[in-house]
Amino acid sequence: MAHEKYEPCIEACEICAAECEHCATACLGEENVKMMARCIQLDRTCADVCSLAAREMARGSEFAERICGLCAEICEACAAECAKHQADHCQRCAQACRDCAEECRNMAESGEEAETPAAERI
């Protein structure tokens, strides 16, 4: 199966998406929600992009590596924001984001050598 090479990255993306969803929900329950606004925004974006990356890798999409590059960038931003907050849910999310960013960065870099633009394959 084509997606087997993606399994560690798919798993990291799924874990990260779940942690980001949990973090966003928990942040909404914090006393000062306004202070958590950026964290919530990044959690939601990160969860969406991680889910997209996992789906595209599972499908064996020709765009998977490029999506993983974007996912790594967003995960790094989310990790940096979550790390600013002391709440356990933010710290767990930051770690999941760092782990996912590493897996996605490796996946993106592994596809760079073999990458041929889709327009050239038509």
C-alpha positions in Angstrom: 0.0 0.0 0.0 1.3 3.4 -1.0 0.3 5.1 2.3 2.4 2.8 4.5 5.4 5.1 4.2 3.3 7.8 5.7 2.0 5.9 8.7 4.2 7.6 11.4 3.4 11.0 10.0 -0.3 10.2 9.7 -0.4 9.1 13.3 1.4 12.3 14.5 -1.1 14.4 12.5 -4.0 12.6 14.0 -2.7 12.9 17.5 -1.9 16.6 17.0 -5.3 17.3 15.5 -7.0 15.7 18.6 -4.8 17.6 21.0 -5.4 20.9 19.2 -9.2 20.3 19.3 -9.0 19.5 23.0 -6.8 22.6 23.7 -9.1 25.0 21.8 -12.1 23.7 23.7 -10.3 23.9 27.1 -9.1 27.4 26.3 -12.7 28.5 25.8 -13.3 27.5 29.4 -10.4 29.6 30.7 -11.2 32.6 32.9 -9.6 35.1 30.5 -10.7 33.8 27.1 -9.5 36.9 25.4 -6.0 36.1 26.5 -6.3 32.7 24.8 -7.7 34.0 21.5 -4.5 33.5 19.5 -4.0 30.0 21.0 -7.6 29.1 20.0 -7.2 30.4 16.5 -4.0 28.5 15.9 -5.4 25.3 17.6 -8.3 25.3 15.1 -6.2 26.0 12.1 -3.6 23.4 13.1 -6.3 20.8 13.8 -7.8 21.4 10.3 -4.5 21.3 8.5 -3.3 18.2 10.4 -6.5 16.4 9.5 -6.1 17.4 5.8 -2.5 16.2 5.8 -3.5 12.9 7.3 -6.2 12.4 4.8 -4.0 13.3 1.8 -1.3 11.0 3.0 -3.8 8.1 3.5 -4.9 8.7 -0.1 -1.4 8.7 -1.4 -2.0 12.1 -2.9 0.7 13.7 -5.1 0.3 16.8 -2.9 0.9 15.1 0.4 4.5 16.2 0.9 3.7 19.8 0.1 0.8 19.8 2.4 3.1 18.3 5.1 5.4 21.3 4.6 2.6 23.7 5.3 1.4 21.5 8.2 4.9 21.6 9.8 4.9 25.4 9.6 1.5 25.8 11.2 2.4 23.2 13.9 5.5 25.2 14.8 3.5 28.4 15.1 0.8 26.6 17.2 3.5 25.0 19.4 5.1 28.4 20.1 1.8 30.0 21.1 0.7 27.1 23.2 4.1 27.0 25.0 3.4 30.5 26.3 0.6 29.3 28.4 1.0 27.2 31.6 -2.2 25.2 31.4 -1.6 21.5 31.0 -3.7 21.3 27.9 -1.6 24.0 26.3 1.6 22.2 27.2 0.4 18.8 25.9 -0.8 20.5 22.7 2.6 22.3 22.3 4.4 18.9 22.5 2.1 17.2 20.1 2.6 20.1 17.7 6.4 19.9 17.9 6.2 16.1 17.3 3.9 16.5 14.3 6.1 19.4 12.9 9.1 17.1 13.0 7.3 14.2 11.3 5.8 16.5 8.7 9.1 18.4 8.0 10.8 15.0 7.4 8.0 13.9 5.1 8.1 17.2 3.2 11.8 17.0 2.7 11.7 13.3 1.6 9.4 14.3 -1.2 11.4 17.3 -2.4 13.9 15.2 -4.4 11.2 13.3 -6.3 8.7 16.1 -6.7 7.5 16.9 -10.2 5.0 19.7 -10.5 1.5 18.3 -11.3 1.3 20.5 -14.4 4.3 18.7 -15.9 2.6 15.3 -15.5 -0.4 16.2 -17.6 
